[in-house]
Amino acid sequence: MTMATDAPKDGFRLSMLIYDTRYRSYTIQIVVLVLFALAVAWLLNNTVQNLAARGKEFNFGFLWQRAGYDIGQQLIPYNNDDNHFRALLVGLLNTLVVAFFGCIFATVLGVIVGVLRLSRNWLVSRLMTVYVEMFRNVPLLLWILLSYVILSETTPAPRDFRVTDEMVAAGQEPAASMMFFDSVAVTNRGTNIPAPLFERGLGTLDLGFMTLNLNFWAVVVVIAASVFVNRRILSHARATQESTGVRPVTWWKSILVLFAPVIVLLIAMGFHLEIPSLKGFNFQGGILVAHSFTALLIALTLYTAAFIAEIVRAGIQAISRGQSEAAFALGLRPNRTMSLIILPQALRVIIPPLISQYLNLTKNTSLGIAVSYLDLRGTLGGITLNQTGRELECMLLMMLIYLSISLMISAAMNMYNKSVQLKAR
């Protein structure tokens, strides 16, 4: 009796690239890739030819020309004699700092509002509903403009903080006073806050295109190392608990590891605060935070938090009520049930749409141009573009930067999403 074992193996033929299902998908992908590359090449060639016909050359040499304009809000040293590339860096940092704090504040506020929307208290849940519906149904640009107008028109002028000898003799108080133990002054020109100074600082490192503040990076490195060590301590405690059933006491170790190194570093560098004071017609010293930055941050936070609240609410409602009932049967209080049982499981539902909100917030920082906040859109896509006439180069470079930022945010959040997903056994 004859039995067929393996199928006969034919030699490879070109027709198999189309008719054989083992190779057809690769053939289609290669053809599409070639067509896409040809389309991009044609588009670039056509663009270069059109620019040449207008007497323009496609290059980025303009980035090293003198910028010639000032930027009020800046995290690195800059003046109008610097080049456009340094202005780009200043604008990029302004974008990143708004996006960073906006994502943090919007997440905290959004989680709180999302949880309170599910509250059994009728008044609390309805107030949160009004907040969500009001902020997410009004354009973000209007909230930015409204925040800026309120900050500029309702805050006192610097002269209202002045105390004269006549006022002291008459026992009169000034029209306005500083807050937080006389360390913060909010005026119609901005918010003056204390500035960190170091008597024995580490100085700066000039990289040519930018200057690094070694004091700042030393603090960042120490904090990062402290967090890493604390996570190792907590990981060891969990391993000990799983093996022995007894969890070692770690709270004092965490406090010591997280705070002691940075405090020692600050003391060693002679850390102190420079308090702003009224001199002449304005406050001197400290850091001036422009109202354009504050208004943009407030509007982005409140607007994005409304969407995050709905995401959190949907994620919580996606968890079966049996989880809550089981927790209550074990004697857990509602707040502990929410923090230990419901929210950790809801994260795998919350995080994917939360990534989109972070990306939207980062891109929406470009609306700061409406209140004269010079971020990446205001510098590279605004003043630099108008001065140099390099529309294509500026737009392409700005699109590439926004794309890179968005991809990095997505990659970081996707890594976190994988870490909180349920592990199949």
BASE-791725 format. One record per atom (N, C-alpha, C, CB): residue in one letter; x, y, z. Coordinates in steps of 0.2 Angstrom, whole numbers, plus 5000, padded with zeros to 4 digits. Glycine has a CB too. Example, Ala and Ser with C-alpha at 12.3 -4.5 7.8 and 13.67 -1.06 7.14 Angstrom:
<sites>
A506649725039A506249785039A506649845039A505749785045S506449895035S506849955036S506450005039S507049975029
</sites>
This chain:
<sites>
M500449945000M500050005000M500450065000M499550005006T500350114996T500750174995T500450234999T500850194987M500850265002M500550325006M500950385004M500650315014A500550445003A500850505002A501050545008A500350554998T501650555008T501950595014T502050665013T502650565016D502550695010D502550765009D502350785002D503350785009A502150845001A501850864994A502450874990A501450934995P502450864984P502950874979P503150944979P502750844972K503850954979K504151024979K504351044972K504751024984D503951094970D504151124963D504651174964D503451144960G504951184958G505451244958G505151314958G505951234952F505451364960F505151424961F505051454954F505651474965R504451484953R504351524946R504151594948R503851484942L504251634943L504051704944L503251714945L504251744938S502851674942S502151674942S501951664949S501851624937M502351634953M502151614960M502151684964M502651564964L502451734962L502451794966L501751824966L502951844963I501351804961I500651834960I500151784962I500551854953Y500251724960Y499651664961Y499751624968Y499651624955D500351624970D500551584976D500351634982D501251564976T499951604987T499751644993T500351654997T499151614996R500851614997R501451625001R501851685000R501851565001Y501851704993Y502251764991Y501851824989Y502651744985R501151814988R500751874985R500751934990R500051844984S500751924996S500751985001S501352025001S500551965008Y501951985000Y502552025000Y502652064993Y503151975000T502352034988T502352064981T501952124981T502052014976I501352124984I500952184985I501252234989I500252164988Q501652224995Q501952264999Q502552304995Q502152235005I502952264992I503452294988I503252334983I503952234985V502752324979V502452364974V502252424977V501952324970V501852424982V501552484985V502152524988V501052464991L502652494991L503252534993L503552574987L503752494997V503652534982V504052564976V503552624973V504152514970L502952614973L502552674970L502552734975L501752644969F502552714981F502552774986F503152814986F502452744993A503752774985A504352804984A504452844978A504952754984L504152824973L504152864966L503752924967L503852814961A503152914970A502752974971A503053024976A502052954975V503453004981V503753054985V504353084981V504053024991A504753044977A505253074973A504953124968A505653014970W504453104965W504153154960W503953224964W503553124957L503653214969L503353274973L503953314975L502953254979L504553284978L505053324980L505453354974L505553284984N505553324968N505853344962N505453404960N505953294957N504753394959N504353454957N504353514962N503653424957T504453504968T504453554973T505153594972T504453534980V505653554971V506353584970V506353624964V506953534970Q506053604958Q506053634952Q505653704952Q505753594946N505053694956N504653754957N505053814961N503953744960L505353784966L505753834970L506353864966L506053804976A506653824962A507153854958A506953904953A507553794954A506353894950A506053934945A505854004949A505353914942R505754004955R505654064959R506254094962R505154054964G506854064960G507454094963G507554074970G507454164962K507254014972K507353994979K507753924979K506753994983E508153914984E508553854985E508253824991E509253864985F508153754991F507953724996F508553705001F507553654994N508553735006N509153725011N508953755018N509753755009F509253735023F509153755030F509653805033F509053695035G510053835028G510553885030G510253945034G510953905025F509653955033F509354015037F509354005044F508654025034L509453945047L509353925054L509953965057L509353855055W510553975054W511154005057W511254075056W511753965054Q510654105053Q510654175053Q510454215059Q510254205047R510554275060R510354315066R509654315066R510654385066A509354295072A508654305073A508354375073A508354265079G508654415077G508454485078G507754495081G508354505071Y507454455085Y506854465089Y506954435096Y506254435085D506554465100D506554445107D506054395109D506554505112I506154355114I505654305116I505654315124I505954225115G505054335126G504954345133G505054285138G504254375134Q504654235136Q504754175140Q505254125138Q504054135141Q505754115141Q506354075139Q506654035145Q506854115136L506753975143L507053925148L507853925148L506753855148I508153945142I508853945141I509054015139I509053895136P509654035140P509854105139P509754115131P510554115141Y509454175130Y509354195123Y509254275122Y508654165120N509554295117N509454365115N509354375108N510054415118N509154435105N509054445098N509654435094N508754505097D510254435096D510854425092D510954345091D511454455096D510654305094D510654235093D510354215086D510354195098N510554155084N510254135077N509554105078N510754085074H509254085072H508554065072H508553995075H508354055065F509153955075F509153885077F509053895085F509753845076R509353935088R509253945095R508553965097R509853995098A508354015093A507654035094A507153975093A507454085089L507253925089L506953865088L506953825094L507153825082L507553815097L507653785103L507253815109L508353775105V507253875110V506853915115V506053895114V506953985115G505853905108G505153895106G504953815108G504953905099L505453775106L505253705107L505253685115L505853655104L505653715119L505653705126L505053735129L506253735129N504853795126N504153825128N503553775127N504053895125T503653745121T503053695119T503053635124T503153675112L503653615125L503753555129L503553565137L504453525129V503753625139V503553635146V502853645147V503953695149V502453675142V501753685143V501453615142V501453725138A501653575137A501353505136A501453465142A501653475130F502053465145F502253425151F501753435157F502953435153F501753505159F501353515165F500653515163F501453585167G500453525157G499753515155G499453445155G499653545148C499953395153C499753325154C499653305161C500253285150I500053325165I500053305172I499453335176I500653335176F499353405175F498753435178F498053405175F498753515178A498053395169A497453375166A497253305168A497453375158T497853265169T497653195171T497453195178T498353155170V497753235182V497553235189V496753255190V497953275194L496653315187L495953345187L495453295183L495953415184G495653265178G495253225174G495053165178G495553205168V495553135182V495353075186V494853095191V496053045188I495053145194I494553165200I493853185198I494853235203V493853215192V493153235189V492753175187V493153285184G493153125184G492853065181G492653025187G493353025177V492953015192V492752975198V492153015201V493252965203L492153075202L491653115205L490953115201L491753185207R491053105194R490453095190R490053035192R490653095183L490352985195L490052925197L489852925204L490452865195S489852985207S489752985214S488952975215S489953055217R488752945221R488052945223R487753005225R487952885228N488153055226N487953125228N487653155222N488453165232W487053165222W486753195216W487053265214W485953205217L487153305219L487353375217L488053375215L487353415224V488553335218V489253325215V489253295208V489653285220S488853245207S488853215200S488653265195S488453155200R488153305197R487853355192R488353405191R487153375194L488653435196L489153485195L489653465190L489353505202M489953405191M490453375187M490253365180M490753305190T489553355179T489353345172T489253415169T488553315172V489053465173V489053535170V489753555168V488753585175Y490253535172Y490953555170Y491153525164Y491453535176V491053455163V491253415157V490953445151V491153345158E490253455151E489953475145E490053545143E489153475147M490253595148M490353665147M491053665143M490353705153F491553635146F492253645143F492353605137F492753615149R492053545136R492253505130R491753535124R492153435131N491253575125N490853595120N490953665118N490153585122V491453695121V491653765119V492353765116V491653815125P492553795110P493253785107P493753805112P493253835101L494353775111L494853785116L495153855115L495453735114L495153885109L495453945108L495053995112L495353965100L494353995113L493954035117L494154035124L493254025116W494353975127W494553965133W495253995135W494553895136I495653995130I496354025130I496254105131I496754005124L495854125126L495754205126L495454225132L495354225120L494954185135L494554205141L495054205147L493954165142S495454155147S495954145153S496454205153S496354085153Y496654225147Y497154275146Y496854345148Y497454285139V496254355146V495854425148V495754425155V495154425144I495554375158I495454375165I496054385169I495154305168L496654355167L497254365171L497554435170L497754315168S497454465164S497654535162S497254585165S497754535155E496554575165E496154635167E495954635174E495554635162T495954575177T495754575184T496354575189T495354515185T496954575187T497454575192T497754645193T498054535190P498054665199P498254735200P498854745197P498354745208A498954815196A499554845193A500154835198A499554915190P500754835196P501354835201P501354895206P501954835198R501054955204R501055015209R500555005214R500855075205D500054955213D499554945219D499954905225D499054895216F500554875224F500854845229F501354895233F501354785226R501354955231R501854995234R501555025241R501955065229V502055025245V501955055252V502355115253V502055005258T502055175254T502355235255T502455255262T502055295251D502855305264D502855325270D502255355273D503455375271E501855395269E501255425271E500755365272E500955465265M500755315269M500255255270M500455225277M500255205265V501155215278V501355185285V501155235290V502155175285A501255295289A501055345295A500255345296A501255415293A499855335291A499155335291A498855265293A498855365285G499355215293G499055155295G498655115289G498655155301Q498855135283Q498455115277Q498855055274Q498355165272E498455005272E498654945268E498654955261E498254885270P499154925257P499154935250P498554905247P499854905247A498454925241A497854905237A497954825235A497754945231A498554805235A498654735234A499254715238A498854725226S499354645239S499854615243S500054555240S499654605250M500654535241M500954475239M500654415242M501754475239M500754355239M500454295242M500954245244M499954255237F500754195248F501254135250F501854165254F501454095244F501654195259F502254225264F502654285260F502654175267D502254325256D502554375253D503154355248D502854425258S502954305245S503454275240S503254275233S503654205242V502554285231V502354275225V501854345224V501854215224A501954375218A501654435216A501254425209A502054495216V500654425209V500254425203V500054495201V499654375204T500254515195T500154575193T499854575186T500754625193N499654635183N499354625176N499954615171N498954695175R500554615173R501154605169R501354535169R501654655170G501154495174G501354425174G501354405182G502054415171T501654345183T501654315190T502454315192T501354255190N502654345197N503354345199N503354295205N503554415202I503754245204I503854195208I504654185210I503654125206P504754155216P505454155218P505854115213P505554115225A506554135213A506954095208A507454055212A507354155204P507653995210P508153955214P508853985212P508053885212L509253995217L509954015216L510453965220L510054085218F511053965218F511553925221F512153965222F511653855217E512353965228E513053995230E513653955227E513054005238R513553895227R514153855225R513953805220R514453815231G513653835214G513353795209G513953765205G512953845205L513653715200L514153685196L514253715189L513853615195G513953775188G514053815182G513653785176G514753815180T513853805170T513553785164T513953745160T513153845161L513753715155L514153675150L513853705143L514053605150D514353735139D514153765133D514253715127D514553825131L513753695124L513753645119L513753675112L513153595119G513853735111G513853775105G513153795103G514153725100F512653745102F512053765100F511553775106F511753715095M511753755112M511353765118M511853765124M510753725118T511553785129T511953785136T511553745141T512053865138L511953705144L511653655149L511753685156L511853585148N511253695160N511353715167N511453645171N510653745170L512053645173L512353585177L511953575184L513053585178N511753635187N511453625193N510753595192N511353695196F510353615187F509753575186F509853505184F509353615180W510353485180W510353415178W510653375184W510853415172A511053405188A511253365194A510653345198A511753405198V510253395199V509653385203V509153325200V509253445204V509153335193V508753285190V509053215190V508653305182V509653215190V510053145190V509953115197V510753155188V510053155202V509953135209V509253105210V510153185214I508753145208I508053125209I507953065205I507553185206A508153055199A508052995195A508352935198A508353005188A508952945201A509252885204A508952865211A510052905206S508652915214S508252905220S507652865219S508052965224V507252885214V506652845212V506852775210V506352885206F507452765206F507652695204F507752655210F508252705199V508152685215V508352645221V507652625225V508852685225N507252675225N506552665229N506152605226N506152725229R506152605219R505752555216R506152485217R505752565208R506752485217R507152425219R506952395226R507852425218I506852445231I506752435238I505952405238I506752495242L505552435234L504852415234L504752345231L504352465231S505152335225S505152265222S505452215226S505552275216H505952225230H506252175235H505752165240H506852205238A505352215243A504852205248A504252155245A504552275250R504052175239R503552125236R503752055235R503252155229A504352045233A504651975232A504651945239A505351985229T504851985244T504951955251T504251935253T505251995256Q503751975252Q503051965254Q502751895251Q502652025253E502951895244E502651835240E502951765243E502751845233S503651775245S503951715247S503851695254S504751715246T503751745259T503651725266T502951745268T504151765270G502651785265G501951805267G501951865272G501651755271V502551895273V502651955278V503052005274V503151935284R502652065274R502952125270R503452165275R502452165267P504052175273P504452215277P504252285277P505252205275V504452325282V504252395283V504752435279V504352415290T504452475274T504852505269T504752585269T504752485262W504252605273W504052675272W504652725274W503452695276W505052705279W505552755281W506152745277W505852735289K506252685273K506752685268K506552725262K506852615266S505952725260S505752765254S505852835256S505052745253I505652865261I505652935263I506452955263I505352945270L506852905266L507552925266L507852925259L507952875271V507752875255V508052875249V507752925244V507852805246L507152945245L506852995240L507053065242L506052985240F507153085248F507253155250F507953165252F506753165255A508253125256A508953135259A509453155253A509153075263P509553115248P510053135243P509953205240P510053085238V509353225238V509253285235V509353345240V508553285231I509153335246I509153385251I509953395252I508853365258V510353345253V511053345254V511353385248V511353275255L511153365242L511453405236L511253475236L511153375230L510653495238L510453565238L510853605243L509753575239I510953575249I511353605254I512053615252I511253565261A512353565249A513053565247A513153625242A513253505244M512653635237M512753685232M512453755235M512353665226G512253765241G512053825244G511453845241G512653875242F510953805241F510253825238F509953875242F509853765237H509653925239H509253975242H508754005237H509654035246L508254045239L507754075234L507854145234L507054055237E507754175228E507754245227E507054275227E508154265220I506854305232I506154335232I506054395228I505954345240P505554395224P505454465220P505254515224P504954445214S505454575223S505354635227S505154695222S505854655232L504754735224L504554795220L505054845221L503854825223K505354865215K505854915214K505754955208K506554885214G505655025209G505455065203G504755055201G505855055198F504655045195F503955035192F503754955191F503855065186N504154915193N503954845192N504354805198N504154815185F504154735198F504554695202F505154665199F504054635204Q505754665203Q506354645201Q506554585205Q506854695202G506954535202G507154475205G506654425204G507254485212G506854365205G506354305204G506254285197G505754325208I505754255196I505554235189I504954265187I505554155188L504854295181L504254315179L503954265174L504354385175V503354245176V502954195172V502454235169V502654135177A502454235162A502054275158A501354255158A502254275151H500854295158H500154275158H499954235152H499654335158S500354245146S500154205141S500354125142S500654225135F500854115146F500954045148F500454015153F501654045151T500254055158T499854035163T499154025160T499754085168A498954075155A498254065152A498254005148A498054125148L498753995144L498753935140L498753865144L499453935135L499153865149L499153805153L498453795157L499753815159I498153845159I497553835163I496953815158I497253905166A496953845152A496453825147A496553755144A496453875141L497253735143L497353665141L497153615146L498053665139T497353635152T497153585158T496453575159T497453615164L496053635159L495353625160L494953595154L495053695161Y495153605148Y494853585142Y495053505141Y495153615136T495653485142T495853415141T495553375147T496653415140A495553405153A495353365159A494553345158A495353405165A494153385154A493453365153A493453305149A493153425149F493853295144F493953235140F494153175143F494353245133I494753185147I495053135151I494453105157I495653155155A494053155159A493553135164A493053085161A493153195167E492853095155E492453045151E492752985150E492153075145I493452985148I493852925147I493852885154I494552935145V493952915159V494052885166V493352855168V494252935171R492852895167R492152865168R491952805164R491652925167A492152805158A491952745154A492452685156A492152765146G493052695158G493452645160G493252615166G494152665161I492952655171I492752625177I492152585176I492652685182Q491652615172Q491052575171Q491152515167Q490552625167A491752505163A491852445160A492052385164A492452455155I492152405171I492352345175I491652325178I492752375181S491652255179S491052225181S490852245188S491052155181R490252255190R490052275197R490152225202R489252295197G490252165199G490452105204G491152115207G490452045200Q491552155204Q492252165207Q492152215213Q492652205202S491752265213S491552305218S491252265224S491152365216E490752225222E490352195227E490752145231E489752155224A491252115227A491752065230A492152105235A492152025225A492352165233A492852205238A492452225244A493052265234F491852245243F491452265249F491252205253F490752295246A491152145250A491052085254A491752065259A490952025250L492252085256L492952075260L493052135265L493552075255G492652185265G492652235270G493052295268G492952205276L493252305262L493552365259L493052415259L493852345252R493352475261R492952535260R492952565253R493252595264P492452605251P492352625244P492952655241P491752675243N493352695245N493852735242N494452685241N494152785247R494552635245R495052585244R494852535239R495152545251T494252525238T494052485232T494152515226T493252465233M494052585225M494152615219M494952615218M493952685220S495352635223S496052635221S496452575221S496352675227L496152515224L496552455224L496252405219L496552425230I495552405217I495252355213I495052385207I494652335217I494652445207I494352465200I494852505196I493752515202L495152555198L495652595194L496152555191L495952645198P496552505195P497052465191P496752425185P497352425196Q496152395186Q495952355180Q495652405175Q495352315183A495452465177A495152505172A495752545167A494752565175L496352535170L496852575166L496952545159L497552565170R496852475158R496952445152R496452475147R496952375152V495852505149V495352535145V495452605144V494652515148I495752635149I495852705150I496452735145I495952735157I497052695146I497652715143I497652725135I498152675145P497352685131P497352695124P497052765122P497052635120P496452775124P496152845122P496552905126P495452845124L496852885132L497152935135L497752965131L497452915142I498152915127I498652935123I498452985118I498952875120S497852975115S497653025110S497553095113S496953005107Q497353095119Q497253165123Q497853195124Q496853155129Y498353155126Y499053185127Y499353215120Y499553135130L499253175115L499453205109L499053265107L499353145103N498453265108N498053325106N498253385110N497253315107L498353375117L498553435121L499253455118L498653405128T499753415117T500353435114T500353475108T500853375113K499853455103K499853495097K499453555098K499453445092N498953555103N498553615104N498953675107N497953595109T499553655110T499953715112T500153765107T500653685115S500053745101S500153795095S499653845095S500153755088L499153845099L498653895099L498853955104L497953865102G499453945107G499653995111G499854055108G500253965115I499954055101I500054105097I499554165097I500154085090A498954145099A498354185100A498454235106A497754145101V498854215111V499054265116V499754275117V498754225123S500054275111S500754295110S501254255114S500854365112Y501054185115Y501554145118Y501954115113Y501154085122L502654125113L503054105108L503354035109L503654155107D502953985107D503253925107D503553905100D502653875109L503553835099L503753815092L503353845086L503753745091R502753855087R502353885082R502453955081R501553875083G502553995087G502654065086G503354085084G502554095093T503854045085T504554055083T504754035076T505054025088L504753965076L504953935069L504353945064L505053865070G503753935066G503253945061G502854005061G502653895063G503154055065G502954125065G503454175063G502654145071I503854205067I504254255066I504854235061I504554285073T505154175063T505654155058T505454145051T505954085061L504854115050L504554105044L504454165040L503954065044N504154215044N504054285040N504654325039N503654325045Q505254315043Q505854355042Q506254325036Q506254355048T506254255036T506654225031T506354205024T506954165034G505654205024G505354185018G505454115017G505554225013R505654065021R505753995020R505153965022R506353975023E504553965019E503953935021E503953865021E503353955016L504253835015L504253755015L504753725020L504453735008E505353755021E505753725026E505553735033E506453765025C505253795035C504953805041C504353755043C504753875042M503953745038M503353705039M503553625039M502853715033L504053605035L504253535035L504653525042L504753525029L505053575044L505453565050L504953555056L505953615051M504453605056M503953605062M503553545062M503553665061M503353515056M502953455056M503353395058M502753445049L504053395056L504453345059L504553345066L505153345055I504653405069I504653405076I504053385080I504853475078Y503453405078Y502853385081Y502753315080Y502253425078L502953285074L502853215073L503353175078L503053195066S503953195079S504353165083S504153165090S505053195083I503853225093I503653225099I503053175100I503453295101S502553175096S502053135096S502153065096S501553145090L502653045092L502852975092L503252955099L503352955086M503652995102M503952985108M503452975114M504453035110I502953015114I502353015119I502052945118I501853075118S501852935111S501452865110S501952805112S501352865103A502552805111A502952755113A503052745120A503652765110A503052795124A503152795131A502452775134A503352865134M501952795132M501252775134M501152705133M500752825132N501352685127N501252615125N501652565129N501352605117M502252585131M502652545135M502252535142M503352575136Y502052595145Y501652595151Y501052545150Y501452665153N500652555145N500052515144N500252445144N499752535137K500752415141K500952345141K501152325149K501552335137S501452375153S501552355159S500952345164S502052405162V500452375162V499852375166V499352325164V499552435167Q499452295158Q498952245155Q498952185159Q499152225148L498452145159L498352085163L498852035159L497652055163K499251995163K499651945161K499351875161K500351945165A499251845155A498951785154A499451725157A498851765147R499151685161R499551625164R499451565160R499251615171
</sites>
